[in-house]
Amino acid sequence: MLRKISGITFLLLIIGFLVYKSGAESNSFNDQNVVTVQDLDEIPPTPPIDTYGFEEYRFDIIESRIERNESLYIILNRHGVSPETIHQIQLEARGVLNLNRMIPGQRYRVYKEDNTATAFVWRRTSTEYSIIRWENGVEIQHGTIPVEVRISTVSGTIRSSLANAISNEGVSQRLVVELANIYAWTVDFYGLRVGDQFSAVYEDRFVEGEYIGIGRIKAAEFEHRGNLRKAYYFDNGIQEGYFDEEGNSMRRAMMRVPFEYNPRISSNFSHNRLHPILNQRRPHYGTDYAAPTGTPILAAGDGVITEAQRRGGNGNIVQIRHNSVYKTAYLHLSRFASGIRAGVEVKQGQVIGYVGQTGLATGPHLCYRLYKNNSPINSVTYDFPPSEGLNQDFMGQYLQEIKKLDELLLSSKRGVDLAMY
Ligand SMILES: [Zn+2]
């Protein structure tokens, strides 16, 4: 009776399923509604299956959550699975599934046939699960639940901080972090002004109808002191990242601030500063960031470590040569990140060490220094060159994509909360 699945049979199966569904609901369908499906009675109705692919009519399905101090052993034992079988499961799970990772609150299902448990599903995360069967020998399978993505938009005006502006709009704080990352090179988030405006097009993610958080920001714009800066996400499998409307990268060859968040500047770059300890006037060829001891410090750009050691008043110092033009130095570190030593290559954003107050320092801070052709320059005011822009071959596709995103950005400002495409 089962035919080889050809494209047409597959189509019929789908139509059959639709008819089955509507038939089940209305309990009557007449020939006029069925259009021209002929082999209908040859197609078995698709039985309902649950999220994990189990046929619901075959099993008693017990869904619950892992409780404190519960293990797979305790749960299965309670459902009548023999210690020998559980032991067999534990053996088979080695290297495949870490059963010690069960956390109270995680969901699970036990499947029983004729009062005998034969399968267990462990929902490990909102989207990942593992199936354990032991009917004919132990079998372990992993699966993922599809994430539904809806495009949402948000816009707002800065009143106090970006975080406040966004939480007033009822949107996750995660969006603030993502926006800050996109604009890290181009907008000084500590220089935001009351009245600055922003809009964003972003993904909201759902699993089985339940909200699990935001996904990627697809487009954003910032109006900062009357300057409009747009950013669009592009990924065609070859090139990926955020670009402006002309295809210039939103990233810079170097980060302005070598931290994930902008700490307070406690002392600016100056040619003539009164030194807090020496009490003499001397140049300060760096920017001091006050941050708690242990705050991770990031490499401002790709490069090679040229120095990582303790050196006099500098304390623990790291120096990076980025290319033939730029060098950076990081002073007073409490310690170096593991593996950081002279000769090692680092990537932009990689943790190289931690804030401290070694050497001549009155409190925990980072003295961050930027050199261009061996001359110290002010990293706070310097206009960093952009990193590689969009390949010209992709510009056509890019411009088409951003046209759609622009419409969504515009719709967010008209007060439309949710847009879909
Ligand atoms: Zn300094």
Residues whose N, C-alpha, C, O or C-beta is under 5 A from the ligand:
A	BS01	ZN	G286 T287 D288 C367
